[in-house]
Amino acid sequence: MHIFCGAVAGYITLAPLGPRATPTMNQRLDTSGDHDEKLLGDFRRLWSDADQLWDQRQNAAAFHGYVSADYMAVYRSLAELRGRVLTFLEWGSGLGIVTIMASQMGFEAYGIEAEPELVDLSNGFAQAHGSDARFAEGSFVPDDFVWDPADGSDVNRTIIDVPAAYDELDMELRDFDLVYAYPWPDEHTLFRNIVRQFGRQDTLFLSYDAREGTELIRFDDPRRRL
């Protein structure tokens, strides 16, 4: 997993993130090998169910913007963060698979998705797989976000003409320790700028890219720029 800490990418060890990684949370998380094997077995069934649904519904209108990540790569990245962060938010959660994974791994997990049908399917997957993940319909872009193409915030395919979903969750972006997304190729800067404007300085942004894999960006040092 790449961890970005400024203008240059570096492979570094992720240090403990301070008081938000509470003992209560650590007690919730079983990181033993046996537990991980059971989780992976459960997740493979979840991934298989999602693949089957995709095969059946891929031509439906709600799926036109749907692309699944490498779930195993995302799982490995999340596993490194267990016990270090608590609240998790997935932007553009699609069928909710990664949000459900995060929930089953002990995170307090939420997903935001603009397509109503995908939100319904996400809730169905969560119920079927015993997850308490929560999903909200709407945009992950806060209503007060200042969009400026001059700063590289290109909008390619992200839906921005619907209200933000944070009110439905009764939370703000700054309430989340970890934000995960699979940005469209030209939208990485847009996603980072949203976190910069509305996240905390210690918010972590985990992204997946089909070419680069997973990248974790830390915003906790205001002197450092991406």
LINHU-V46593 format. One record per backbone hydrogen bond with DSSP energy under -0.5 kcal/mol. NH is the residue of the N-H (numbers start at 1). CO is the residue of the C=O. If there is no record, write none. Layout:
nh=NH co=CO
nh=NH co=CO
//
This chain:
nh=2 co=214
nh=3 co=10
nh=4 co=216
nh=5 co=8
nh=10 co=3
nh=12 co=10
nh=15 co=13
nh=21 co=18
nh=22 co=20
nh=26 co=22
nh=27 co=23
nh=28 co=24
nh=28 co=25
nh=29 co=25
nh=29 co=26
nh=30 co=28
nh=31 co=29
nh=36 co=32
nh=37 co=33
nh=38 co=34
nh=39 co=35
nh=40 co=36
nh=41 co=37
nh=42 co=38
nh=43 co=39
nh=44 co=40
nh=45 co=41
nh=46 co=42
nh=47 co=43
nh=48 co=44
nh=49 co=45
nh=50 co=46
nh=51 co=47
nh=52 co=48
nh=53 co=49
nh=54 co=50
nh=55 co=51
nh=56 co=52
nh=57 co=53
nh=58 co=54
nh=60 co=57
nh=63 co=60
nh=64 co=61
nh=66 co=63
nh=71 co=69
nh=74 co=70
nh=75 co=71
nh=76 co=72
nh=77 co=73
nh=78 co=74
nh=79 co=75
nh=80 co=76
nh=81 co=77
nh=81 co=78
nh=82 co=78
nh=82 co=79
nh=83 co=85
nh=84 co=81
nh=85 co=81
nh=88 co=108
nh=89 co=178
nh=90 co=110
nh=91 co=89
nh=91 co=180
nh=92 co=112
nh=93 co=112
nh=96 co=93
nh=100 co=96
nh=101 co=97
nh=102 co=98
nh=103 co=99
nh=104 co=100
nh=105 co=101
nh=106 co=103
nh=107 co=102
nh=108 co=86
nh=109 co=107
nh=110 co=88
nh=111 co=134
nh=112 co=90
nh=113 co=136
nh=116 co=114
nh=119 co=115
nh=120 co=116
nh=121 co=117
nh=122 co=118
nh=123 co=119
nh=124 co=120
nh=125 co=121
nh=126 co=122
nh=127 co=123
nh=128 co=124
nh=129 co=125
nh=130 co=127
nh=131 co=126
nh=134 co=109
nh=136 co=111
nh=138 co=113
nh=139 co=163
nh=142 co=140
nh=145 co=142
nh=147 co=145
nh=148 co=146
nh=151 co=148
nh=152 co=149
nh=153 co=148
nh=154 co=152
nh=156 co=154
nh=160 co=158
nh=165 co=139
nh=169 co=165
nh=170 co=166
nh=170 co=167
nh=171 co=166
nh=175 co=172
nh=176 co=173
nh=177 co=87
nh=178 co=87
nh=179 co=204
nh=180 co=89
nh=181 co=206
nh=187 co=184
nh=188 co=185
nh=191 co=187
nh=192 co=188
nh=193 co=189
nh=194 co=190
nh=195 co=191
nh=196 co=192
nh=197 co=193
nh=198 co=194
nh=199 co=195
nh=203 co=200
nh=204 co=177
nh=205 co=217
nh=206 co=179
nh=206 co=204
nh=207 co=205
nh=207 co=215
nh=208 co=181
nh=209 co=213
nh=213 co=209
nh=215 co=207
nh=216 co=2
nh=217 co=205
nh=217 co=215
nh=218 co=4
nh=219 co=203
nh=222 co=220
nh=224 co=221
//
